[in-house]
Amino acid sequence: MNLPRVLLVEDDASIARFVQLALEELPIELVTCTNVGDAMQALKALHTRLIITDLMLPGESGIDLVQRLLHEPSPGHPIPVAVFSAGLNPAVRDQLSAMKVWRMLSKPTSVLELETCVRDALALTMTSMADAPPCGTPTPATQTIPAAARTETEAEAIATHFAGDELLFKAYRASCLQQFPADIRQGDAACAAQDLPALRRLAHSLATVLLTLGYPKQSMWARQLENAAAQLAVDQCLDHWSKLRAFLTQL
């Protein structure tokens, strides 16, 4: 049976993994692209029911993707677009609304919000989803982690972003721990080359990942790094990266 396809446009591996884990119980095929060019090629080759895109991407942005979709519409029904970003300030929301973006999800979001977004998009053209769980119903966890083994911030993250599913949280945390060494290498290389746009993209992603994992203070460090990179403040970037790097290294 051909499953409905959902296209995720996200260059951060940890966030892409979160979306994959969040949607793995749904009857869909999730296809991931890391940039706008690959996404446009995938849209030509695949019949897609929903596009979920970040705004901050290497090269063309999520805004560019939406503009290209407006000028290069896919055959058949228009594809709903959900923007999934930490940069949804009022001005950006107004811009996206004017571009007829179907839904906006702020990073970090919850498993339930992602599931609901996908189910709602499929329901736009599907007359029945009798085999799918009711919209907004979380998949129950089969096991639980003793409360004493969790920090207060982790417990809050599990409740807020993972619908109380502690196993899903642990699976996502494990994938992030595997990704962090690559993030550290990327940050070191960006600092050495003073590639502030690359450092800004990395910090932007880490801010969401760390908040999703239950590290709000360290997420703020990443946000400070992102802001310093945007302001071209090299010395501040090096200081912020040093502190953030030390934390990632100890995980």
Secondary structure, 3 states (H helix, E strand, C coil): CCCCEEEEECCCHHHHHHHHHHHCCCCCEEEEECCHHHHHHHHHHCCEEEEEECCCCCCCCHHHHHHHHHHCCCCCCCCCEEEEECCCCHHHHHHHHHCCCCEEEECCCCHHHHHHHHHHHHHCCCCCCCCCCCCCCCCCCCCCCCHHHCCHHHHHHHHHHCCCCHHHHHHHHHHHHHHHHHHHHHHHHHHHHCCHHHHHHHHHHHHHHHHHCCCHHHHHHHHHHHHHHHCCCHHHHHHHHHHHHHHHHHC
